[in-house]
């Protein structure tokens, strides 16, 4: 059985490598979640350095499971459209790049995020500039990458 998503420190070296691979992405943000560090493309989580080791990758749930991945499990249940890839399968940059490409490509294929109402009745924007402003205020929101 695949390991469940839990809370633990993520591999910063893998996170740095992911960041480098996504450096040219126009709408990239980072956000700590699931005990790891997620990389969001156009507001959608694409790939994450996992707190359980390795990475989580967003994928098309209609596609066949790529060789080298397992379904991501959360609270004992498989997460549709998410793959877990063990750190041992990410040694070479070409290996990591393959998975980052899958996640970023799928995130880019999703419809644009729209504004949604917050609990206080105001608008919550998915625009990167809004996330950056929250991060600068120290709210712990996603950070805008250079």
C-alpha positions, 0 to 999 in steps of 0.5 A: 500500500502506498504511504499516506500524505502526512506531516513531516519536513519536505526535501529542500533539495528536491524543492530547489530543483523543482523551482529551477525547472519551473523558473520560466513559468509565467504564473508560478507560486509556492505554498506550504501544504500537506507537510510539503512545499507545493508549486502552483501554476495558474493557481493550481497545484502542479507538483509538490516536494512531499513531506513523506519524501519524493514528490506529488504530481498533478495529472490527468485522472483519465490518463494511464498511471505512468511507470514509476508512479503510485497513486497518492493516498490521503487519509487512506483513500487514493486521490484522483489525479494525483501521483506519488513518485519516490525520491529514488526515482528522482535522482537525475534531473531528467527524471524529475523534469519528466514529472514536473512537466506532467504536473505543469502541463496538466495545471496549465490545461485547467480552466482559469480560476475565478473569484470566489466569495470568502466567509466574510462576504468579500471577494477572494481573487486568485490573481498572483498579485493578490497572493503576493500582496498577502505574502508581503503582509506576512499572512503565510499565503503563497509566495511569488517567485522571480 
